Amino acid sequence: MRIAVTIFLTDETITPVRLARELEERGFAGLYLPEHTHIPVERTTPYPAGGDLPREYGRTLDPFVALGQAAAVTETLGLGTGITLVAQHDPIDLAKQIATVDHLSGGRLTLGLGYGWNVEEAADHGVEWRTRRELVRDRMRLMRALWADEPTAYEGEFGSVRASTAYPKPVQKPRGPVTGPRTLIGGAAGPKLFAHICEYADGWLPIGGRGLSESLPVLRSAWADAGRAPEALQIVPYAVQPSPGKLAHYAELGIEEVVVQLPPAGEAEVLGLLDGFAPFL
C-alpha cells in the first residue's frame, strides 16, 4: 500500500523543501496540502471537529506555491491538494496554476477538491453557500475546456470562457469524462457527493476513512450505474491515524493508497514522526 502524508504547512512549520526531500528519501508516496485563503475572525461557522479552530488554519501556505517548491526538489514524490477550495478561485487562473504544477512535476499532481465548510471564508470570495457544489461542478467544466487539446469554448451557469490557446496542458490524458490531473473529491458519503464523483472525478478522498465498509459498496454501485470502469475508481482515505489493523482493513477493501496525518510542527517533531511511520512503508 502506498503511504502519503498530509500536513498544514505554515510559516511556523517545517518547510516544503525539507519535508519533500525527506519524504522521497524515505519512500513515502506523496505529499498532500490543504488550503484556506484566510479565516475571518468574526465567524459563526463551527469547527467541524469541535472546539476552537486550531491556529494553523489561519496560517496555511498557499498549496500550489508550496507544491511547486516540493516538485523542484523531488523526482518521484506525488503531489496533491487536500483539498483545493475550487469555489473560492477564479477558474481561469486556477486552471493555469494546476496545469503548471502538473507540467513542471511531470504529471505528479493529484487535484483533491472539495466544497468547504467555513461559510464566512467562502462568503468573502463571493460564494453563495447553497449553490457552492453546483459552482464547483461548473468551474471544473470550464477548466477542462481550457485543458482540452483544441481551443474549446465553455458557457456555464456561473461562468464562461472563449475558445482559447491555453498552455501548459496537464500531463495525464483524458479518461472517460475526466480531463486533467488525477481528481479526487473530498466530503462525507452521500448521494449528491457520489453522483459528482461519478460524473467528473477519478475517485473519493474520504476524510478519516471511517465507515468505508458501508459506503464503498454504495459508491461502487453508483460508479457502475454511471458506466465507469470498476477498476478505475480510486479511494484514498485522507488524514488517517495509521495502525496495522486499519491498513489491513483498507487493503481488504481494495484500497491502494492512504494519506496519513502529520501535525503542523517543526522539523524535529515531524521527522521523528516520519521515523515512526517507517514500519508502514
N, C-alpha and C positions, 0 to 999 in steps of 0.2 A: 504494500500500500504506500502511495506517495504521501509524504507528510510536508505540508506547507505551514507557514505561520502568519498570523496577523498581529498587528500592534498599532496602538495610537502613537505614531511618531510625532513629537512636538519639539519646540525649541529647548526643551529641558531633558530630552532623552538621548539614547544612543543615536548616532547619525545614520541616515540611509546608506551611505557608502560603507561604513564599518559593518553594519548589520548584514548588508547584501553579500559582502565578501565572506563573512563568517558563515552565512547560510550555505552558500555554494560550496565552500571548502568542506563543510561538514556533511554535505549530501542531502540537504533539505530540498524539497521540490519547488518551493515558491515563497514569495512574499506578497501578502495582500494588505492594502492600506485603506482605512476608512476615510470619510470626508464629512467635514462640517465647515462651511464658509465662515460662520460666526454663530455665537449663541447670545441672543438678546437677553439682557439682564432682567428686564421686566417680562417674565414669561409665565404662562399658566399651564403649559403642557407638562404633565408629569413625566419624570424619567421612567421609561418602560420597565427597568429593573427594580424600581422602587428606591425611595430615599433621595438624598441630594444628588444632583448631577455631578459626576466626577470632574475634577479640574481639567483633565486632558481634553474634554470635548471642546472647550473654547480655545485650545492651543494647537490644534492639529495642523500639521504641514499640508500644503496642497499635495494631493496624492500623485498627480501626474508629474509635477516637478520632482518630487521625491523618487518616483519610479524611474524617471529619466536618469537621475543620478545612479540609481541601482543598476539600470541597464548598462550604463557606461563602464562599470567596473566588474561585470559578470558576463558569462558567455552562455550558460545553460539555465540559470535560475528563472523559473516562471515569475511573472509579474502580474499582479492583479489589483483590482479595486474591490473593496468590500465595505460599503458599497458606494458607487457614484450616484449622487442625487440628481438624476437627469433632469428633473423638472426645474431645478434651480440654475440651469445653464442655457445660454444661447446655443441652439443645436448646431448652427454652422460652425461656431468656434469650437464646440465640444467635439464635433466630427474631426476637425483638424488636429486637436490635441490627441485624441485616441489613435488616429491613423499614424501620427508622427511617432508616438511612443512605440506602437506596434512595429512600424517600419524600422526604426532605429534599433530595436531589440531583436530584429529578425523573426518577428511573429510570436514573441513570447507573452503577449498581453492577454489577460482574461478580463473582460469587462463584466464585473459584478455590479448590477444595478438594482436600485430599489426606489421606493416611493416616499421614504422619510417618515419621521414620527414627530418632529418638532414643528408645530403649526406656526409659531412666531418666526422661526428662521425662514420657512418657506414663504410666509406672507411678505417678508422684506424683499423677496425675489419676484413678487407679483403673482405667486401661485394661489389659485383658488383651490382650497383643500379638497372639496368634494369631487373635483374633476381631475385630481392630480394623476391618477392611474391612466386615464384617457390621454392626458397631456404627455406622459412618458411614452405611451404607445405611439402617439403621433410624432414625437420628436425622434424616436427610433426609426420610424419610416423615413423621415426627412433625412436623417444622417445616412441611411442606407442608399438613398438616392444619390448623395454626394460620393459614396463609396463605390457606386456602380462603375463598371468598366467604361461605359459610354456616357456622355453627358445626359443626365436624366432630370427632368423637372418633377417637382412634387407640390401638390396643392392639398393641404390638410385642414382639419378643423381649427387647429391652433397656430399653424404656420405654413410657410411655403418657401420654395427656392426655385429659381430659374434653372434650366439645364445649364450646367456649369463645368468648366475644367477645374478639377479639384484633386490635387495630389499632395502627399503620397496616398496610396491606397493601402488598406490593411493587407497583411500578407496572406492570411488564410482565405481560401477560395470559398465562394458561396456554397452552402449545403442546405438543401431543402428550402425553407422560407428564410433562412438566416444568411445575411451578408455581414462581413466584418469579423472582428476577433471573436474568440470563444466568448459567448454571452450567457451569463447565469443570472437569474433573478432571485433576489432575497425576499423573504417575507414569510408570514405564517401560512400554514396549509389552509386551503380553501378553494372553492370552485372558481372564483374570479382569478386568483393568483395562478392556479393550474391552467386555466384557459389561456392566460397571457404567456405562460411558459411554453405551452404547446404551439402558440401562434408565432412567437418571434424570438425564441431563445433556444439555447442548447441544453439547458437544464436548470436545476434548482440549487440555491445556496441557503439551506435551512440553518438558521442561527441556533447554536446549541445542540442540534441534532437529536432532539427528543421526539418521541412518538413516530419515528420513521417506520416501524413495523406496521403501523396502521395507515399512515398516509401514503407510503410509497406505492402500494397496490392501486390506490385511487388515482395517483398521478400517472402511473404506467398505463392504466386503462384509458384515461383521457388522452394520453400521448398516442396510443394505438388508434383511438377513435379519430384523431386528427390526421391520421395517415403518416405519422412519423415512424421512422425505423426504430424498433425497440432497442437495438444495440447503440443507437446514437444518443439516447438520454443519459445525461451526466448529473449525478447527485454528489454534491460536495458539502458535507457538514462543516459548519463555519463557527469559529470562536469556541472550539471544543476544549475541555479539560481532559486530556487523554488518560486512558488506563488500558492495560492489556485486554481486559474483558470488553470494554467499549469498542476498541478497534477490531476485536474478533467478531463482535456483533455486526459492525458495519461491513466487514468482509463477507459475512454470511448473506448480507442484503445485496451484495454485488457492488458495493462502493469501492472505488479505487483511489480516491484522494480525500484527505481530511485536512482541515486548516485548524491548527491549534492556537490558543490564545497566549500571547505574551503580555506582561504588564508594561505600562508606559514608564519605563525605568531607565537608569543609566547603564553604561556599558558593562560594568562588573556584574550587576544583577542579571541582566539579560543574557550575557554569555554563560553565566552559571546555570541558568535555566535551560539553555540550549544543550549544555552538557547532560542535564538530567533527562532531556528528551532523546538522547542518543540511542537508548535501547529500542525505541520505537521505529528507528530508521531501517 
